[in-house]
Amino acid sequence: MTPCQNFALPSSIERKIERWHKSLIGECIRPGTPLSLEDARRLVQGYVEHYNKRPTQQRTGYITPKDMLAGRQQEIHAERDQKLEAARKLRQSRREGRVRTKEGQSQSGASSRCGPNCRRADYPLKAGIGEGKRVY
């Protein structure tokens, strides 16, 4: 038999391991209360699968640990950027569809409906509420 060699991990890694154990015990073992070794293994396996599939923190860009290990960060960020650009173009096209009148009120040429923040003059005033308050 060979003697076991002791080695020290960097403190940052030790903190991460301790945090993992704290999360595992606090979020999985204690609430689940396993009654056998097999039950404990099932609980831990379910927790690990859940933990690896959820976006954890902002500093990781809301990318799951599983995707981080697979190296999909760039692909996911590119996909998100495409969606954001498409949304920007859609908003821009909606803004360009509105025409400003002399009074400064916006009117849409395509639709007579207006959103909750719209200040169009053609909405009726409700009697008894007060001067200048509009009913939406």
C-alpha positions in Angstrom: 0.0 0.0 0.0 1.2 3.5 -0.8 0.7 6.4 1.5 -2.0 8.9 0.6 -0.6 12.2 -0.5 -2.2 15.3 0.9 -2.5 18.3 -1.3 -4.2 21.7 -0.7 -6.7 23.2 -3.1 -6.7 26.9 -3.8 -9.1 28.7 -1.4 -11.4 29.8 -4.2 -12.0 26.2 -5.2 -12.6 25.1 -1.6 -15.2 27.9 -1.3 -17.0 26.7 -4.4 -17.0 23.1 -3.1 -18.3 24.2 0.3 -21.0 26.3 -1.4 -22.0 23.3 -3.5 -22.3 21.0 -0.5 -24.3 23.7 1.4 -26.7 24.0 -1.6 -27.0 20.2 -2.0 -27.8 19.7 1.7 -30.1 22.7 2.1 -32.0 22.3 -1.2 -32.0 18.6 -1.7 -31.1 16.4 1.2 -33.0 18.1 4.1 -36.2 18.9 2.3 -36.3 15.4 0.6 -35.4 13.4 3.7 -34.1 10.2 2.1 -34.9 7.0 4.0 -32.4 4.8 2.3 -29.1 5.0 0.3 -31.0 4.4 -2.9 -33.5 7.1 -2.1 -30.6 9.6 -1.4 -28.9 8.7 -4.7 -32.1 9.3 -6.6 -32.6 12.7 -4.8 -29.0 13.8 -5.5 -29.2 12.7 -9.1 -32.4 14.7 -9.7 -30.9 17.7 -8.0 -27.7 17.5 -10.1 -29.7 17.3 -13.3 -31.8 20.3 -12.2 -28.7 22.3 -11.2 -27.0 21.7 -14.5 -29.9 22.7 -16.6 -30.9 26.0 -14.9 -29.3 29.4 -15.7 -27.7 30.3 -12.4 -26.3 33.8 -12.3 -25.9 37.0 -14.3 -22.1 36.7 -14.3 -22.4 33.6 -16.4 -24.7 35.3 -18.9 -27.6 33.2 -17.8 -26.1 30.2 -19.5 -26.6 26.8 -17.9 -23.6 25.0 -16.5 -24.3 22.2 -19.0 -24.0 24.6 -21.9 -20.9 26.2 -20.4 -19.2 22.8 -20.3 -20.3 22.0 -23.9 -18.8 25.4 -25.0 -22.0 26.8 -26.4 -21.6 30.3 -24.9 -20.8 32.0 -28.2 -23.6 30.2 -30.1 -26.2 31.1 -27.4 -25.1 34.8 -27.3 -25.2 35.0 -31.1 -28.8 33.6 -31.0 -29.8 36.1 -28.4 -28.2 39.0 -30.3 -30.2 38.0 -33.4 -33.4 38.0 -31.5 -32.7 41.4 -30.0 -31.8 42.9 -33.4 -35.1 41.5 -34.8 -37.0 43.1 -31.9 -35.2 46.4 -32.5 -36.1 46.4 -36.2 -39.7 45.6 -35.4 -40.0 48.4 -32.9 -38.3 50.8 -35.3 -40.8 49.9 -38.1 -43.7 50.4 -35.7 -42.4 53.8 -34.8 -41.9 54.8 -38.4 -45.6 53.9 -39.1 -46.8 56.6 -36.8 -47.3 60.1 -38.1 -47.1 63.3 -36.0 -49.8 65.9 -36.5 -49.6 69.6 -35.9 -50.9 69.3 -32.3 -48.1 66.8 -31.5 -50.5 63.9 -31.1 -49.4 60.6 -32.6 -51.8 58.9 -34.9 -51.3 55.5 -36.5 -52.2 55.1 -40.1 -52.6 51.4 -39.9 -54.7 51.0 -36.8 -57.0 53.1 -34.6 -56.1 51.1 -31.5 -53.7 52.6 -29.0 -51.7 51.1 -26.1 -52.1 52.0 -22.4 -49.5 54.8 -22.5 -51.1 56.5 -25.5 -52.2 60.1 -25.2 -54.5 60.4 -28.2 -57.0 63.2 -28.2 -59.9 61.1 -29.5 -60.3 59.1 -26.3 -63.4 60.4 -24.4 -63.1 62.1 -21.0 -65.0 60.5 -18.2 -67.4 62.8 -16.5 -66.9 63.3 -12.8 -63.3 62.2 -12.6 -61.8 65.6 -13.3 -60.6 67.8 -16.0 -58.1 66.3 -18.4 -58.2 62.7 -17.2 -58.8 60.2 -20.0 -60.6 56.8 -19.9 -58.6 54.1 -21.6 
